[in-house]
Amino acid sequence: MSKKLYRGGNYEKSGNDYCMTPTKVLEDIKEEFGEFFDPCPRDHDDSFDGLKIEWGKVNFVNPPYSQIKFWAEKCKIEWMKGKTVILLIPPRVDTRYFHDHIYNNAELRFFKGRLKFVDPNTNLSMAAAPFPSMLCIFRGE
């Protein structure tokens, strides 16, 4: 029997909190929203904590999925300051963080099919994710 990871209220056969966003998704976001700040950069070290810093005017967030609830709260806080935040997460609409921070605050866009995230070690596309994905767009002033 394979060991399963419990993340965000769901069991998954594996998990990597540092999978990178597919290039096409980043290009589409940049085309629509322009340049953005990324508080979850792939090349960070343990001294960098995007939850404890001030974000930019436009932000793209692909958070560690084991910590979505904290990032969803931070997205709402930054949005309430007038900032635009684009959050990429699995659509777990039954969770408390979804109802407390995302629902009725953000525009939701669902991807058709499963995204192929990028392996941070090889920079190659991985197999399709074992879950669907959505963008939660908190539009600032």
N, C-alpha and C positions, 0 to 999 in steps of 0.2 A: 504494500500500500504506500502510495506516495505521500509525502508530507505536504500539507496544504497551508497556505498563508491566509490568515484572517485579516482582511483590510477593508475598512470602510463599511463594515456590516456584511461583507460577502467573503466566502471562501474562494480562493484562487489557487491554481496549481503552482504558480510561481509569481514572483513580483520583483520589480526593480524600480526603486523610487527615483532613479536618475536616468530614465529613458528620455531621449531628446525628441522634441517635436519634429514631425516630418517637414522637410524643407518647403514643400508646396503650401502647407498650412501657414507657415511663417510668411511666405511671399504674399499670399492672399491677404493676410492681416496687415502687412506693411502697405500693400496697395490700397486698402480701404482706409486705414487709420494713420498712415504715415509712420515715421520713426516712433519707436516705443522703448520704454525701460523694461528690463526683465529682472524682477527681484528673485528669480530662481535660476540664475545662470548655471550652465553646465560646468563651467570651469571655476567654480567657487571652492573655497576651502572651508574648514569647520569654523573659522573665525567670522565668516560672513553669514548673517542671519537676516534674510529679507523680511521676516516678520517684525523686526525691531527697528527698521529704518523707514524714513520718509520716501514715498515713491514719486515717480515723475507725473507729468500731466496725462500721458497715455502709457498704459502698462499692459504687458502680456504676461500671463502667469500660467505655467504648466507646473503645478506644485508636486511635491512628493505625495503620491496618492495615499500613503499611510497617514498623512497629516492634513487631509483635505479640509476637515472642519475648522482648523485654525486658519488656513489660507482663505477659506470662504468668508470667515469673519473679518479678516484683514482687508479683503477685497471690498466688502461693504463699508468698512471704516474709511478707506481711501476714497471710495465713490462719494460718500457723504461729505467729503472735503471738496467735491467738484471735479474729481479726476475721472478719467475713463479707464476702465479695467476690463480686459478680455481674459476670462478664465477658461482653461481647457481641462475638463474633468469627465469622468464617466457619469452618465445621467442616472444617478441614484436618487430618484425623486421621493423616495420613502424615508429619507434620512432627516433627522432634526436640523442639521446644518443647512440642508436645502430649503426647508420651510422657514428657518430663522433668518437666513442671510441672502438667499438667492431668489426664491419665489416672490413674485410681485415687485422685485427690485431690478431684475436683469432681463434683457431680451435673450431668449433661448434659441440656439441654432443646433440642430442635430445633424451629424454626418451620416451620409448614406454609406453603409458598409462599415467595416472595421479599419481603423487607422493602423498603419505600419510605422511604429515609432522607430527611432534611430538608436542603435546601440552606442553608448558613449565611449566604449573602448575601441570599437572598430570603425565608427562613423558609417556603418552599413545599415540598411533597412532590416528590421527584424520581421519575424512572422507577424501576421495580423494580430492585434490585441485580442485578448479573450473577452473583451467587453466593448460595448458601443461607446462613442464619445460625443460630447457636446461643447459648444462655446456658450458661456454665460457672459453677456455683454452689458456691463454697467456703464451707461453713457453719462459722462460728466458734463459740466457746463461748457 
